[in-house]
Amino acid sequence: MAYVITAPCIGEKFGECVDVCPVDCIDEGEEMFFIDPDICIDCGACQAVCPVEAIYHEEELLPEDNIYLEKAKEFYASR
């Protein structure tokens, strides 16, 4: 399981999440940040500092936000 960055991050990209991640699993995409679901250790540090409340644990995602988990997987598959 992993944390997922959702729609409120689009266009905002504050970056506090990157600074606190102990395993460096958050990267900046064109419109938003993404969390690598294969590296995330589920610590929640990113969620605690997100100023736009865009980060949720995968198990807490609303059905309409599952697309952001898929976008993160696609982002890291293309790297």
Secondary structure, DSSP 8 states (H G I E B T S, - for coil): --EEE-GGGTTT---HHHHH-TT--EEE-SSSEEE-TTT-----HHHHH-TT--EEEGGG--GGGHHHHHHHHHHHHT-
